[in-house]
Amino acid sequence: MGQSTATADELAGIWKEVFGGEPDLDRDLAELGIQSVKLIEIVLRVQDRLAVTLSLDSLLVPTTLRALADEIDRVREATA
């Protein structure tokens, strides 16, 4: 398991609101039951709370929530 970050913790909270239940940050997103309508909801919440604009494609590339949190941090740094 990887180290937790503030972004990963925030993303886990968003995931919990959208899907319910506590997510495993290191589990494959496909195994977590990700659906396109829910992806849109996650993108909108990430944009609102984390001030990061993600494309839907960016949610399909990372394989885990932790990897997605790393991508969010990378986007933040690139746009700062």
Buried (B, 14 or more C-beta within 10 A) or exposed (E): EEEEBEBBEBBBBBBEEBBEEEBBBEEEBEEBEBEEEBBEBBBEBBEEEBEBEBEEEBBBEBBBBBBBBBBBBEBEEEEE
